Amino acid sequence: MKSIITVLGKDKTGIIASISSVLAESNVNILDISQTILQEYFTMIMLVDLSKSTKNFNELKDILASKGKDMGLSVKIQHEDIFNSMHNI
C-alpha cells in the first residue's frame, strides 16, 4: 500500500530527519521525496510504501500529526488512491 505524506511549515533544521525517523521506526519505506523552500516556508511531498509498516495507517497518521505539531508543521498522510482521485477531478 502506498501513501502520500505532505509536510508544510516554517523552515527549520531537522525537518527531514524528524519525519524520516518516524517512518524508519515504523518500517515505512520512502519511495520518492521532493522538497523545496519557498521563501522561508518548507514544503515536502513523499511517496511511501506502508506494506511492511509495523503501525496501521491511523496510528501512523496520529504519530506524524503529533510530530508535526511538536515542530510547528502541518504533516498529513493520505492513501495514494485518495490522493490520485482528488487530483484527477
N, C-alpha and C positions, 0 to 999 in steps of 0.2 A: 504494500500500500504506500502510495506517495502522497506527500502533503507539501503545501507552500507555507513558509514562515516569512512574515514581514516584520521588520524592525524599523521604527521611526523615532527620532528624538534629537535633542541637542547632542552634538558630537562630544565625546569624552574618551579617554584612554580605557581600553579593556572591554569594549562592547562585544567585538567578535569573539574574544577569548571567553567571556562570560556565557554567551549564548551557546557557543560550540562546546563548552564544558558540560552544560546541562544536557546537550544532545549526546555527547560521548558517554556520560554517566548512565544514560538511558539506552545505550546501544543503538542509537539512531545514526544512520549514515547520511552524510551530506553529499548529495549527488552533483549539485551545482550551486554556485553562490555568485551574487552580483551585489556590489556595494559601492556607494558613492557619497560624497559630501556635497550638499547644495548649500553654499554659503556656510553657516555654522550648524546645519542640520545633517545628521547621519541618516542614510536610508540603506536598507539591505533587504534583499529577497533571496531566500534559499529554497531549493528543491531538495526534499529529504525523503529517505526511504525508511518507513516505520515497520517493515515486515519482521525485523528481529528485535524490535523495541521491548525492553523489559517493563515498560509502562503502557497502559492503554491510552487511547487518544485523549480522553478527558483529563486524565492525570497529567499528561504531558502539557496539555493546554493550560492547566492551572499552574503548573511549575513555571512555564515560560512567562505567563502573565505576571506571576509573583516576582520573578527575577526582573522583568521589565519595570514593574512598579518600584522595586528597590533602587533601580538605576535611573528612574525618571524617564522611561521609554515606553512606547507602545509596542508590545510584542503580540502578534496574532498568528494563529495556525489554522489552516483550512485544508480539508481534503482536496486533493488535486481535481477531482471531478466537479466539485462545487465551484472551485476557482475557475476552471475552464468554462463551466456553464454560465457563470456570471459575466465572463468576458467574451462570450460568443453571442450575446443577445444583440 
